């Protein structure tokens, strides 16, 4: 009788041990598949992301956002930022880029969205007032920020972030702005970390940013 009870106890312990082992294996597997895929430098480039070998500091700046509030260096600290330099009268590149950024952003988990801000820096302060930006930027996503300001501040900021642009007069007396199409990546220290180059594909951008974020040490 004692041997029978001991045998049953042994079987129960074996079953419990197997269940615990299987549970741990499944938990580890689920945890692993929920972790972002880590990309190497070449894979990041294939997905449109180019990282600086050493993130760079750049000068402090002060602009105004689409709500009429100050937007400057302080607003880039504590989270990741993607800055796109464009303007609201842009007929194709700007709306296409903003739409791609919106799809990329919407596909993130809520916790990830809290750690990333998308900013349209307008290079056309003459026409892109706070009111104009408040009509344009939230159309893509209500979380997005539009910012602009003094032309010389914009020129210095764009130059330090390797964004070329120039005002081009048109025959009808109007003007347009030629500008670079990269999206500049700023890390949570507020440093220039790298950039995304077009064409922008939402899944590639999301995968690359998640990998960059996962490997970043603060």
C-alpha positions as CSV (number, residue, x, y, z in Angstrom):
1,X,0.0,0.0,0.0
2,X,2.8,2.4,0.9
3,X,4.6,1.5,-2.3
4,X,1.5,2.2,-4.3
5,X,1.0,5.6,-2.7
6,X,4.7,6.5,-3.2
7,X,4.3,5.5,-6.9
8,X,1.3,7.7,-7.3
9,X,3.1,10.6,-5.6
10,X,6.0,10.1,-7.9
11,X,3.8,10.1,-11.0
12,X,2.1,13.3,-9.8
13,X,5.4,15.0,-9.3
14,X,6.6,13.9,-12.7
15,X,3.4,15.2,-14.3
16,X,3.7,18.5,-12.4
17,X,7.3,18.9,-13.4
18,X,6.5,18.2,-17.1
19,X,3.7,20.8,-16.9
20,X,5.9,23.4,-15.3
21,X,8.6,22.7,-17.9
22,X,6.2,23.0,-20.8
23,X,4.8,26.2,-19.3
24,X,8.2,27.8,-19.0
25,X,9.1,26.8,-22.6
26,X,5.9,28.2,-23.9
27,X,6.4,31.4,-21.9
28,X,9.9,31.8,-23.2
29,X,8.7,31.2,-26.8
30,X,5.9,33.7,-26.5
31,X,8.3,36.3,-24.9
32,X,10.8,35.7,-27.7
33,X,8.3,36.1,-30.6
34,X,6.9,39.3,-29.0
35,X,10.4,40.9,-28.9
36,X,11.4,43.1,-31.8
37,X,13.6,41.6,-34.4
38,X,17.2,43.0,-34.1
39,X,18.6,44.1,-37.4
40,X,22.2,44.6,-38.3
41,X,23.5,47.7,-40.1
42,X,23.0,46.2,-43.6
43,X,19.4,45.0,-42.7
44,X,18.6,48.5,-41.3
45,X,19.8,50.1,-44.6
46,X,17.7,47.6,-46.6
47,X,14.7,48.8,-44.5
48,X,15.5,52.4,-45.2
49,X,17.3,53.4,-42.0
50,X,20.8,54.8,-41.9
51,X,22.4,55.4,-38.5
52,X,25.2,57.7,-37.7
53,X,28.3,56.0,-36.4
54,X,28.2,58.4,-33.4
55,X,25.0,60.3,-32.7
56,X,25.6,64.1,-33.0
57,X,24.5,67.0,-30.8
58,X,23.1,70.0,-32.6
59,X,22.4,73.6,-31.6
60,X,19.5,74.5,-29.4
61,X,16.6,76.0,-31.3
62,X,13.1,77.4,-30.7
63,X,10.1,77.1,-33.0
64,X,6.4,77.3,-32.5
65,X,4.1,74.4,-32.9
66,X,0.7,74.1,-34.6
67,X,-1.0,74.9,-31.2
68,X,0.9,78.1,-30.8
69,X,3.1,76.6,-28.1
70,X,7.0,76.7,-28.1
71,X,8.6,73.7,-29.7
72,X,12.4,73.4,-29.4
73,X,15.3,71.3,-28.2
74,X,13.5,70.5,-24.9
75,X,10.6,68.8,-26.7
76,X,13.0,66.4,-28.3
77,X,14.3,65.0,-25.0
78,X,12.8,61.9,-23.4
79,X,11.4,60.2,-26.5
80,X,12.3,59.3,-30.1
81,X,11.4,61.9,-32.8
82,X,11.1,61.7,-36.5
83,X,11.4,65.1,-38.1
84,X,10.3,65.7,-41.7
85,X,11.2,69.0,-43.3
86,X,8.6,70.1,-45.7
87,X,5.6,72.5,-46.2
88,X,1.9,72.4,-46.5
89,X,1.7,73.6,-50.1
90,X,3.9,70.7,-51.2
91,X,2.0,68.8,-53.9
92,X,3.3,65.3,-53.6
93,X,6.4,64.4,-51.5
94,X,5.1,65.9,-48.2
95,X,1.6,64.4,-48.1
96,X,2.9,61.0,-49.3
97,X,5.6,61.0,-46.6
98,X,3.2,62.2,-43.9
99,X,0.7,59.5,-44.9
100,X,3.4,56.8,-44.7
101,X,4.5,58.1,-41.3
102,X,0.9,57.9,-40.1
103,X,0.5,54.3,-41.2
104,X,3.8,53.4,-39.6
105,X,2.8,55.1,-36.3
106,X,-0.7,53.6,-36.2
107,X,0.7,50.1,-36.5
108,X,2.7,50.5,-33.3
109,X,1.6,49.3,-29.9
110,X,0.2,52.1,-27.6
111,X,3.3,52.0,-25.4
112,X,5.5,52.4,-28.5
113,X,3.5,55.4,-29.8
114,X,4.1,57.1,-26.4
115,X,7.8,56.8,-27.1
116,X,7.7,58.3,-30.6
117,X,6.7,61.7,-32.0
118,X,6.3,62.6,-35.6
119,X,7.0,66.3,-36.4
120,X,6.5,68.2,-39.7
121,X,9.0,71.1,-39.6
122,X,7.7,73.6,-42.1
123,X,10.3,75.4,-44.2
124,X,7.6,77.9,-45.4
125,X,7.0,80.2,-42.4
126,X,5.5,82.8,-44.7
127,X,2.5,80.7,-45.5
128,X,2.6,78.0,-42.8
129,X,1.2,79.8,-39.8
130,X,0.2,77.9,-36.7
131,X,-3.4,78.1,-37.9
132,X,-2.5,76.6,-41.3
133,X,-0.4,73.8,-39.6
134,X,-3.2,73.1,-37.2
135,X,-5.5,72.3,-40.2
136,X,-2.9,70.3,-42.1
137,X,-0.9,68.1,-39.6
138,X,-3.7,66.6,-37.5
139,X,-5.3,65.4,-40.7
140,X,-2.7,62.7,-40.8
141,X,-2.8,61.9,-37.1
142,X,-3.9,64.0,-34.2
143,X,-0.7,63.1,-32.2
144,X,1.5,64.6,-34.9
145,X,3.2,68.0,-34.4
146,X,3.7,70.8,-36.9
147,X,6.3,73.4,-36.1
148,X,7.9,76.4,-37.8
149,X,9.5,79.7,-37.0
150,X,12.2,82.1,-37.9
151,X,13.7,81.5,-41.3
152,X,17.3,81.7,-40.0
153,X,16.5,79.3,-37.2
154,X,15.1,76.8,-39.8
155,X,18.1,77.2,-42.0
156,X,20.6,76.5,-39.2
157,X,18.5,73.5,-37.9
158,X,18.2,72.0,-41.4
159,X,21.9,72.5,-42.1
160,X,22.9,70.7,-38.9
161,X,20.6,67.8,-39.7
162,X,21.8,67.6,-43.3
163,X,18.6,68.7,-44.9
164,X,19.0,70.8,-48.0
165,X,16.3,73.2,-49.1
166,X,15.9,76.3,-51.3
167,X,13.1,78.6,-52.2
168,X,12.3,78.5,-55.9
169,X,10.4,81.4,-57.6
170,X,7.8,80.4,-60.1
171,X,6.8,82.1,-63.3
172,X,3.4,83.1,-62.0
173,X,4.9,85.0,-59.2
174,X,4.3,82.3,-56.6
175,X,7.1,80.1,-55.2
176,X,7.7,76.6,-54.1
177,X,10.4,75.0,-52.0
178,X,12.8,72.3,-53.1
179,X,13.9,70.2,-50.1
180,X,15.4,66.9,-49.1
181,X,13.0,64.0,-48.5
182,X,14.7,62.1,-45.6
183,X,13.0,61.8,-42.2
184,X,15.5,62.7,-39.5
185,X,15.7,60.4,-36.5
186,X,16.4,62.1,-33.1
187,X,17.1,59.8,-30.1
188,X,15.8,60.4,-26.5
189,X,18.9,62.4,-25.6
190,X,17.8,64.9,-28.3
191,X,20.8,63.9,-30.5
192,X,20.8,63.4,-34.3
193,X,20.8,59.6,-34.5
194,X,20.3,58.9,-38.2
195,X,17.6,59.1,-40.9
196,X,15.1,57.2,-42.9
197,X,15.4,57.6,-46.7
198,X,12.6,57.3,-49.2
199,X,10.7,55.5,-50.5
200,X,8.9,55.1,-47.2
201,X,7.3,51.7,-46.6
202,X,5.4,51.6,-43.3
203,X,6.3,48.0,-42.3
204,X,10.0,48.6,-43.1
205,X,10.0,51.8,-41.1
206,X,8.3,50.2,-38.2
207,X,10.6,47.2,-38.1
208,X,13.7,49.3,-38.3
209,X,12.6,51.8,-35.6
210,X,11.6,49.0,-33.3
211,X,15.1,47.4,-33.7
212,X,16.8,50.7,-33.2
213,X,14.8,51.4,-30.1
214,X,15.4,47.9,-28.7
215,X,19.2,48.2,-29.0
216,X,19.5,51.8,-27.7
217,X,21.0,52.2,-24.3
218,X,20.3,55.3,-22.2
